[in-house]
């Protein structure tokens, strides 16, 4: 996945909506949330008709992040900074 941004730059498809959307979905899968959000924002800039679909994906990210935070909090409760 580290080479993905290089490939996009190499082939100059930074304005390719389909490629950005797919890359954003892949970034979510490998938990690169900030990069995914940036790509989704760029997709909206390029194609406003996809805004509702992108908003759904961004809400999924938010829910996943909150769930992961709650899971981590429960997992490490009382284990970190114990006296």
C-alpha positions in Angstrom: 0.0 0.0 0.0 2.9 2.3 0.5 3.5 2.4 -3.3 -0.1 3.3 -4.1 0.4 7.1 -3.9 3.5 6.8 -6.0 1.6 4.9 -8.7 -1.1 7.5 -8.7 1.5 10.3 -9.2 3.4 8.3 -11.8 0.4 7.9 -14.0 -0.9 11.4 -13.3 -4.4 10.2 -12.3 -4.8 12.6 -9.4 -8.0 13.8 -10.9 -9.4 10.4 -11.7 -12.4 10.1 -9.5 -12.7 6.3 -9.7 -9.0 5.8 -8.8 -9.3 8.2 -5.8 -12.5 6.5 -4.6 -11.0 3.1 -4.8 -7.8 4.2 -3.1 -9.8 5.8 -0.3 -11.7 2.5 0.3 -8.4 0.7 0.4 -6.9 3.2 2.8 -9.8 2.6 5.2 -9.1 -1.1 5.1 -5.5 -0.6 6.2 -6.6 2.0 8.8 -5.1 5.0 7.0 -8.0 7.1 8.0 -6.6 10.6 7.4 -5.5 9.7 3.9 -8.9 8.2 3.2 -10.7 11.3 4.3 -8.5 13.5 2.1 -9.2 11.3 -1.0 -12.9 11.3 -0.3 -12.8 15.1 0.0 -11.0 15.2 -3.4 -13.6 13.0 -4.9 -16.3 15.4 -3.8 -14.4 18.3 -5.3 -14.1 16.5 -8.6 -17.6 15.1 -8.8 -20.3 16.7 -6.7 -22.8 14.0 -7.8 -21.0 11.5 -5.5 -21.3 13.7 -2.4 -24.0 11.6 -0.8 -22.2 8.4 -1.4 -19.0 9.8 0.0 -20.9 11.1 3.0 -22.1 7.6 3.7 -18.5 6.3 3.5 -17.3 9.1 5.8 -20.0 8.2 8.4 -18.8 4.6 8.2 -15.3 5.8 9.0 -16.5 7.9 12.0 -18.5 4.9 13.4 -15.5 2.6 12.9 -13.1 5.0 14.7 -15.5 5.5 17.6 -16.0 1.7 17.9 -12.2 1.1 17.8 -11.6 3.8 20.4 -14.2 2.3 22.7 -12.7 -1.2 22.2 -9.2 0.1 23.0 -10.5 2.0 26.0 -12.2 -1.1 27.4 -9.2 -3.3 26.5 -6.6 -1.1 28.3 -8.8 0.2 31.2 -6.8 -0.1 34.4 -3.7 -1.5 32.6 -2.1 1.8 31.6 -0.6 4.1 34.1 -1.4 1.7 36.9 0.0 2.8 40.3 
